């Protein structure tokens, strides 16, 4: 009998051992996914999502997470992930108004409002949700994701391809632009002050918080860029390690925006745009350009690591709030009805080929930003019945978006690039 007990003890795996092996496997896959496994028929985000489901409550039970119970943890992790990705998006986009006005701004306004409106109508008429909850659901599902959209984002600092620029700019802007509608939904549910006839929502939540966020971010990004380059010239050495500069820029712009009751997401995105603008204007000096490139590279590495962790978390959460059988059709409406209508309306008069408009309408991936907004709403007093109902819909939508969009994106973008190269390559006799 003692021999049997010793055998059972040797077979038991300690949690530290299991997590060490698991994390090693996950990040090894993440590294291979950027190289040898990049052309796999299944995308890496989809694989990480399945790993999360496998270690969640349905599988090994190593990650037994509940959104409502652990909402502050989920909110903090997803908040960091979105902030890092927003800075990267701002740094990568060429800061010219003609590019922003062509697609990102219309997509982040018109398309987002159309999506929110469509989801709100479905929520009130077909899901029996209160108006505030329906608007909140629309605002949570409307933003496209800057974290998971690497295959459709701009490839380098000089990339102004209209398709990739539109999707990157939209994701950077609408993760902050959705905040006023989050506050509107919470206000209609009694968890936020809207003011008589909505005056506070219009003046503070919509106008002030948006413009102040963009302004604070721009000042922060421009000031940090100038200070870092000045110190480097004076000391003839790097002003600080790139990791510290990246975190400092995010913290400064985000914290300053929150201090002024403005939207921190917009501030971080604007800080990235300002740093890029400063580097472009100093065309005769290589130091700002080097600074911009190193910050982008470091930030991209941070973003890739946290992206893996959050997608695994989404897989575990999805199994805790599994409503796929009843809510899949809502995701389909968002992907294939509301977004295409919104994109075609937003870009109706823009100088963009119709085929590009169709691709833009199909690549509206939902992900980490939606999970952040949901956890933000729950932590601000959303009642448990409504929170559970919205959690099932949102996690179902994110799961389907990762499985559909991330798997299709690389294939379609590869074909898009080949067709574009074929058109730009001069014919030879």
Buried (B, 14 or more C-beta within 10 A) or exposed (E): EEEEEEEEEEEEEEEEEEBEEBEEEBBEBBEEBEEEBEEBEEBBBBBBBBBBBBBBBBBEEBBBBBBBEBBEEBBEBBBBBBBBBBBBBBBBBBBEEEBBEBBBBBBBBBBBBBBBBBBBEBBBEEBEBBBBBBBBBBBBBBBBBBBBBBBBBBEEBEBBBBBBBBBBBBBBBBBBBBBBBBBBBBBBBEBBEBEEEBEBBBEBBBEBBBEBBBBBBBBBBBBBBBEBBEEBEEEEEBBEEBBEBBBBBBEBBBBBBBEBEBBBBBBBBBBBBBBBBBBBEBEEEEBBBBBBBBBBBBBBBBBBBBBBBBBBBBBBBBBBBBBBEEBBEBBEBBBEEBBBBBBBBBBEEBEBEEEBBEBBBBBBBBBBBBBBBBBBBBBBEBEEEBBBBBBBBBBBBBBBBBBBBBBBBBEBBEEBBEEEEEEEEEEEE
